[in-house]
Amino acid sequence: MKRKVISVIMGGGRGTRLYPLTQERCKPAVPLAGKYRLVDIPISNCLNSGYNRIHILTQFNTASLHNHIQSSYQFDPFGGGFVDILSAEQTERGENWYQGTADAVRQNLHHYGANDEDLFLILSGDQLYRMDLRKIIEHHLETKADVTIAAKPVPKHEVTGLGVMKVNDDYTIGEFVEKPSDPAVVDSLLISDKLRESLTESKDIGDCCLASMGIYVFSKKVMYEALNTDQTDFGKEIIPNMLGKKKLVSFLFDGYWEDIGTVRSFFDANLALTDDVPPFNFFDPDNSVYSRARYLPASKFNNCHLDHVIAAGGGLIDKGRMKRVVIGVRSVVRENCDLENVVIMGADWMESAEDAKRYPLPLGIGRNCKIRNAIIDKNARIGDNVILDPAGKPDQWQEGAVYVRDGVLIVTKKGVVPSGTVVQP
C-alpha cells in the first residue's frame, strides 16, 4: 500500500498562560496577524508539504475553532483530504477528558484509519514557524528511525525552561534533560562541532543546545505500542522512556520558530510582523498561509499617520496616529486616536448605525483615545477619551474588562470600556 502521513495537531489544554485571550476560545483559535488564527500555521505547513489528512485534537472552548475550520478548509471530494476536529468524547472505552498529549492521541486511535506502513506527524497548534514537513519525513525514513523529534538550536543561556537533547553526530539522541539549570549539565548538552556545520541561520549564535520543538514523527507500529500504557504525555513520559529501547533521531530545524504559549510571546510575535523585515514572512508566494476567505472590502484610512502598521480587510480608521499596530478584520478606530504597540483583533461583523443603538457603545475604539502596549480582543467596545497603558500595573491586575498579563494590557473579547476610563502609570 501507498504510505500515508497522518497529521495530528494538538489543540492544547486550557491555555491558562494565554488567558484572558483563551477565555472564550481554545489556543489554536486565537487570532494572529490581523486575519489568521494560530491553527492556520500548522495546517498550512501540512498542506504546503502535500499532507492533507489532518486531525485537530481539542477539548476546551471549541466553538470558535469549529466555526473557523468549517469556514476555511473545504476540500474537493477527489483529493481525499480533510481537516477534522476530534474533541474529547465519552465512549465505551472511557469517559475521561484528555489527560495529556499522548492520551489525546490514544483516545482517538480508532478515528485515524492507519495502516502498518503509515507515519504519524504530531504537531503543536500554538507555534509560529514555517517548515517543509517533507524533510522531517524523509529524514525519518533515511535514518530508519522509530521516532524523529524536531530540534531547534537555542543559545545555552536560554535553555533553562526547555526540554533539551544530547544529539550524537549521526543524529541519534543520547539523552534528554528537562529544563536544565546546572551549568555543567548545560555544557554537556552543547551541540557538537560536526552538527554545528550543518547550521546556517544559527551558526553565529555562540554556544547552543538542541531543544525539542514538540514536533514528532512516529512509525505507526511504534506509536501504537508506546500508547499501550497509562502514560499521558509525549514529551515528559512516552519519548524519554523509549530512550535506549527504540531508535530516537533528531531533525535539526534552523529557521524562525516561536512558541506562542504566553501573552507576552503572542504580543511580541504579532508586533514583530510590523518590522521592516519581519522574522516570519507572510508574503512568501511559495508557502502560503491559508485561512478563511471573508470577501471584505479594503480597509479605509482617513488622514492618518501610519508607522509600521499592517491591516486586514474591512477596517475604518479615521484621523489619528499609529505606530507598530496590527489591525484585525473589521476594525473601527474613530478620529484623533494615538496608538503605539497595539494589536487590534477587530470584529466578527460589521455593525450598522442602527445595530449600534442597541449597545451602550459602538464596536471598536472611540474618539480621542490613547492606547499603549495593548491587545484589544474581538468585538470590544471602547468609549471616547480613554487612556490605556499597562506601565506600573502588577501582573494579574484587573479592572472590569481590562487585564494586565506579562506587562501587556488586554481588553477582553466583547469587553466594554466606558468613556473617560483612565489606566495609566
C-alpha positions in Angstrom: 0.0 0.0 0.0 1.0 3.6 -0.5 2.3 5.1 2.7 0.2 7.9 4.2 1.3 10.6 6.5 -1.4 11.3 9.1 -1.0 14.7 10.7 -2.3 15.2 14.2 -2.3 18.8 15.6 -2.5 19.2 19.4 -5.2 21.7 20.2 -3.8 22.4 23.6 -5.3 22.4 27.1 -7.0 25.3 28.9 -4.3 27.8 27.7 -4.1 29.4 31.1 -0.9 31.3 30.2 -2.7 32.9 27.3 -5.7 33.9 29.5 -7.9 36.0 29.0 -7.3 35.5 25.3 -8.5 31.9 25.9 -11.5 32.9 28.0 -13.9 32.1 25.2 -11.7 30.1 22.7 -9.1 27.4 22.7 -5.4 28.3 21.9 -5.4 27.3 18.2 -8.4 29.7 17.6 -6.6 32.8 18.9 -6.4 35.4 16.1 -3.0 36.1 14.6 -1.6 38.8 12.3 -4.9 40.5 11.7 -6.6 37.9 9.6 -5.4 34.4 10.6 -5.8 32.0 13.6 -2.9 30.2 15.3 -4.1 26.9 13.9 -3.7 28.2 10.3 0.1 27.9 10.7 0.5 24.1 11.3 -2.4 23.4 8.8 -0.7 25.5 6.1 2.7 23.8 6.8 0.9 20.4 6.3 -0.9 21.5 3.1 2.2 23.1 1.6 4.1 19.9 2.2 1.4 17.8 0.5 -0.1 16.3 3.6 -3.9 16.8 3.6 -5.1 14.2 6.2 -5.2 16.4 9.3 -6.8 15.8 12.7 -7.0 18.5 15.3 -7.4 17.3 18.9 -9.1 19.7 21.3 -11.5 19.8 24.2 -11.8 23.4 25.7 -13.9 26.2 24.2 -14.1 24.6 20.7 -17.0 26.6 19.1 -14.8 29.3 17.7 -12.3 26.8 16.3 -15.1 24.6 14.8 -16.5 27.7 13.0 -13.1 28.7 11.7 -12.2 25.3 10.4 -15.6 24.7 8.7 -15.4 28.1 7.0 -11.8 27.8 5.9 -10.9 24.3 4.9 -13.3 22.7 2.4 -11.5 20.2 0.0 -12.8 18.7 -3.2 -14.1 15.2 -2.9 -11.5 13.6 -5.2 -8.3 14.5 -3.2 -9.1 12.5 -0.1 -8.1 15.4 2.1 -9.7 16.8 5.2 -9.2 18.9 8.3 -11.1 17.1 11.1 -11.7 18.3 14.7 -11.7 15.5 17.3 -13.0 16.8 20.6 -12.8 14.7 23.7 -15.8 12.4 23.9 -17.3 9.7 26.1 -17.0 6.2 24.6 -17.3 2.6 25.8 -13.5 2.7 26.3 -13.7 5.6 28.8 -15.3 8.8 29.9 -12.2 10.9 30.7 -11.1 14.1 29.1 -7.7 14.2 27.5 -5.1 13.9 30.3 -2.1 15.0 28.1 -0.8 15.0 24.5 -0.3 11.2 24.4 -3.6 10.5 26.0 -5.4 12.7 23.4 -3.8 10.7 20.6 -4.6 7.4 22.3 -8.3 8.2 22.8 -8.6 8.8 19.0 -6.7 5.8 17.6 -10.0 4.4 16.2 -10.5 7.5 14.1 -7.2 7.6 12.2 -7.7 4.6 9.9 -4.0 3.9 9.8 -2.2 1.1 8.0 1.0 -0.5 9.2 3.1 1.4 6.7 1.7 4.8 7.7 3.5 7.5 9.6 2.1 9.9 12.2 3.2 13.5 12.3 2.4 15.1 15.7 2.4 18.9 15.7 1.6 21.7 18.1 -1.3 24.1 17.5 0.3 27.2 19.0 3.6 27.7 17.3 4.6 30.2 14.6 7.1 28.8 12.1 7.4 27.6 8.5 8.7 24.1 7.8 8.7 21.9 4.8 7.5 18.8 6.7 8.5 16.5 3.8 12.1 17.0 5.0 11.5 15.6 8.5 9.6 12.7 7.0 12.5 12.0 4.6 14.9 12.2 7.5 12.8 9.8 9.5 12.9 7.2 6.6 16.5 7.7 5.7 17.7 7.2 9.3 15.3 4.3 9.8 14.2 5.9 13.0 11.4 4.7 15.2 10.7 8.3 16.4 12.0 11.5 15.0 12.0 14.7 17.1 12.4 18.2 15.6 15.0 20.3 17.4 15.9 23.9 17.4 19.3 25.4 18.2 18.9 27.6 21.3 21.7 29.7 23.0 22.7 27.9 26.1 21.6 30.8 28.4 18.0 30.3 27.2 17.5 26.6 27.7 16.5 26.6 31.4 12.8 26.4 30.5 13.1 23.9 27.7 13.4 20.2 27.1 17.0 19.7 25.8 18.5 16.8 23.9 22.1 15.5 23.7 22.4 14.6 20.0 25.2 12.4 18.5 26.8 13.2 15.2 24.6 10.6 13.5 21.5 12.4 14.7 20.6 9.7 17.2 19.5 11.0 20.6 21.6 10.0 23.6 20.0 11.9 26.5 17.0 14.1 27.5 17.2 16.7 30.1 14.1 18.7 31.1 14.7 22.4 32.0 18.4 22.1 32.8 19.7 24.7 35.3 23.1 23.3 36.3 25.8 25.0 34.1 27.8 21.8 34.0 24.8 19.8 32.7 24.1 22.5 30.1 27.7 22.4 28.9 27.4 18.6 28.5 24.5 19.1 26.2 26.1 21.6 23.8 25.8 20.8 20.1 28.8 19.1 18.5 31.1 20.8 16.0 30.0 18.4 13.3 26.3 19.1 13.7 27.0 22.9 14.0 28.5 22.8 10.5 25.0 21.9 9.2 23.5 25.1 10.6 23.1 28.2 8.6 21.0 30.9 10.4 22.2 29.8 13.9 25.8 29.3 13.0 26.9 32.5 14.8 24.8 32.4 17.9 27.6 31.0 20.0 27.3 28.0 22.3 24.0 26.4 21.9 21.9 23.3 22.7 19.2 21.5 20.8 15.7 22.0 22.3 12.7 19.9 21.4 10.1 21.7 19.4 7.3 19.3 20.3 7.1 18.1 16.7 7.4 14.3 16.3 7.2 11.7 13.6 6.2 8.1 14.7 6.1 4.9 12.8 2.6 3.6 13.3 3.6 0.3 15.0 6.0 2.1 17.4 3.4 4.7 18.3 0.6 2.2 18.9 3.0 0.1 21.1 4.1 3.2 23.0 0.5 4.2 23.7 -0.4 0.8 25.1 0.5 2.2 28.5 -1.1 4.6 31.0 1.5 7.3 30.2 -0.2 10.6 29.2 2.4 12.9 27.7 4.8 12.5 24.8 7.5 15.0 25.9 7.6 14.1 29.6 6.9 10.4 29.6 6.5 8.5 26.4 9.6 9.6 24.5 12.1 9.8 27.4 11.0 6.2 28.4 11.8 5.0 24.9 15.4 6.1 25.1 17.6 3.0 24.8 14.7 0.8 23.7 13.9 2.4 20.3 15.9 4.4 17.8 15.3 8.0 18.5 16.6 10.5 16.0 16.7 14.3 15.9 15.8 16.5 13.0 17.6 19.9 13.1 15.4 22.9 12.2 17.3 26.1 11.7 14.6 28.6 10.9 12.4 31.0 12.8 10.2 29.3 15.4 8.2 30.9 18.2 6.2 29.1 20.8 3.1 31.2 21.3 2.5 30.0 24.9 2.2 33.2 26.8 0.5 36.6 26.4 4.0 38.2 26.0 5.2 35.8 23.4 1.9 36.3 21.5 2.1 40.1 21.7 5.8 40.2 20.6 5.3 37.8 17.7 2.4 39.9 16.4 4.2 43.2 16.7 7.3 41.7 15.1 5.3 41.3 11.9 5.3 45.1 11.5 9.1 45.2 11.3 10.8 46.3 8.1 11.9 42.6 7.6 9.7 40.5 9.8 11.1 37.2 11.2 8.1 35.4 9.8 7.2 36.2 6.2 3.5 36.0 5.3 4.4 37.3 1.8 6.2 34.1 0.7 4.4 33.1 -2.6 5.6 29.6 -2.5 4.4 28.9 1.1 1.0 30.5 1.5 -0.6 30.7 4.9 -4.2 29.7 4.4 -7.2 31.0 6.3 -10.9 31.9 5.9 -11.9 33.8 2.8 -14.1 36.7 4.1 -14.6 38.8 0.9 -14.3 42.0 2.8 -13.7 45.5 1.3 -10.3 47.1 1.7 -9.5 48.9 4.9 -10.0 52.6 4.7 -7.7 55.2 6.3 -8.7 58.9 6.5 -5.9 61.4 7.2 -3.9 59.0 9.3 -0.2 59.0 10.2 0.9 55.3 10.0 4.3 54.0 11.0 4.9 50.2 10.7 1.2 49.1 10.5 -0.3 46.0 9.0 -4.1 45.9 8.3 -6.6 43.2 7.4 -9.7 44.0 5.4 -12.9 45.8 6.3 -11.3 48.4 8.6 -12.4 52.0 9.1 -9.6 54.2 10.6 -10.2 57.9 11.0 -7.7 60.8 11.6 -5.1 59.5 14.0 -1.5 58.3 14.7 -0.5 54.7 14.8 3.0 53.2 15.4 3.6 49.4 15.4 0.0 48.4 15.2 -1.7 45.2 13.9 -5.2 46.0 12.7 -7.6 43.0 12.5 -10.6 42.4 10.3 -13.5 44.9 10.5 -11.6 47.1 13.0 -13.0 50.6 13.7 -10.8 53.3 15.2 -12.5 56.7 15.4 -10.8 60.1 15.0 -7.9 61.5 16.9 -6.6 58.3 18.5 -3.0 57.7 19.3 -2.0 54.0 19.3 1.5 52.6 19.8 2.4 48.9 20.2 -1.2 47.7 19.9 -2.8 44.5 18.5 -6.4 45.1 17.5 -8.2 41.8 16.7 -11.2 43.5 15.1 -14.8 42.2 15.0 -16.9 39.3 13.8 -19.4 41.5 12.0 -19.7 45.0 10.5 -22.0 47.0 12.8 -24.5 49.4 11.2 -25.5 52.6 13.0 -28.9 51.1 13.7 -27.4 48.0 15.3 -25.0 50.1 17.4 -28.0 51.8 19.2 -28.8 48.5 21.0 -25.5 48.7 22.9 -24.1 51.3 25.3 -21.1 51.8 23.0 -20.5 51.0 19.3 -18.0 48.4 18.2 -14.4 49.5 18.1 -12.3 52.3 19.6 -13.9 55.7 20.3 -12.6 59.2 19.7 -9.5 60.8 21.3 -8.2 57.6 22.8 -4.5 57.0 23.7 -3.5 53.3 23.9 -0.1 51.8 24.6 1.2 48.2 24.7 -2.2 46.6 24.5 -4.2 43.8 22.9 -7.8 44.8 22.0 -9.7 41.5 21.6 -12.5 40.9 19.2 -15.8 42.7 19.4 -14.5 45.1 22.2 -16.3 48.4 22.7 -14.1 51.3 23.9 -15.6 54.7 24.6 -14.3 58.2 23.9 -11.4 59.8 25.7 -10.0 56.5 27.1 -6.3 56.1 28.1 -5.0 52.6 28.4 -1.3 51.9 29.4 -0.1 48.9 31.5 3.0 50.6 32.7 3.3 50.3 36.5 0.5 47.8 36.9 1.3 44.5 38.6 0.8 41.2 36.8 -2.7 39.8 37.2 -4.1 43.3 37.7 -7.8 43.5 36.5 -10.5 46.1 36.5 -13.7 45.3 34.6 -12.9 44.2 31.1 -9.2 45.3 31.3 -6.5 42.9 32.4 -2.7 43.1 32.6 -0.7 40.0 31.9 3.1 39.8 31.3 3.3 43.6 31.1 0.6 43.7 28.3 -2.8 45.3 28.8 -5.7 43.3 27.4 -9.3 44.4 26.7 -11.3 41.1 26.7 -13.4 39.7 23.9 -16.8 41.6 23.9 -15.3 43.8 26.7 -16.8 47.2 27.3 -14.5 50.1 28.4 -16.7 53.2 29.3 -15.8 56.6 28.0 -13.3 58.5 30.2 -11.7 55.4 31.6 -8.0 56.0 32.5 -5.5 53.2 33.1 -2.0 54.7 33.1 1.1 55.0 35.3 
